Amino acid sequence: MRDLNKVMVIGNLTRDPELRTIPSGQSVATFTVAANRSWINANRERQDAVEYVDAVAWGKLAELISQTLHKGRKVYIEGRLQTRSWDGPDGSKRFKTEVIVTDIIFLDRPGRSLAESIPSEPSTLPSEKSLAKEQPSSADQSESEEEINLDDIPF
């Protein structure tokens, strides 16, 4: 049986992505996504928790993320888990697990002031594989009854 290392996270950026270039010349962007969850406990009380997921993107995807994403944006990221280790200043072994991003989809609009220039569908960045579906044909578009306002969607 094959192994599988795949992660899918939907959440909001906690800070602007940081872009840097490594000595080989390749770009790398790092950012954190906060994924919220809610549940009802045994006492029928609502509980909320947040998980902070560190993410890393490489190459052209890293450059596009750093140019486009900002703190607060809602995104879908897909990738694989990778743990790296190093020796801390005190000599102790340190570990960090991150999502190496292979695909990203924007799930909100970047800003109200640009509302006229923003498409009504979530935008996607090119990556190793694309989750975006092809645009409907003009015949399909004419059949739609009304435009969907993303602000009206409850989630």
C-alpha positions, 0 to 999 in steps of 0.5 A: 500500500502507498503512503499519503502525505496530503494536507488541506487547510482553510483559514485566514492569514495571521500576517503578511507573507514573508518573501526571501531568496535563498543563496541558490536564487530560489524564492521562498514565502512563509506565512501562517494560516489560522484555522478555526473550529467550533463544537458543542461539548458534553454540557451542550456548550459551544467551544471554539479553538484555533489551530495555527498552521505554518506554511511555506511556498517555493518558486513562482508560487511564493512570489505570487503569494507574497504579491497577492496575499495579506493579513486577514485573507481567507485561503484554501491551501493544499500541500504536504507536511514536512518537519525540519530540525536544527540545533538551538542556541542552547544545544537542544534539538528543535523541530518545526512542522510546516505545510509545503504549499502546492496549491492555493485558492483565494476564498474572499475578495482582497478589498472593498475599494477594488470591488469593481475589478474583482471577479465574483468567483474565488481567484486561484494562483497557478501551481503544480496542480490546479483545483479550479474548474474551467470557466463556463461557456457563454451559453452556460453563463446566459442560463444563470439566473442571477449573480452570486454575491460572496458576502451573502454566503454564510460561511 
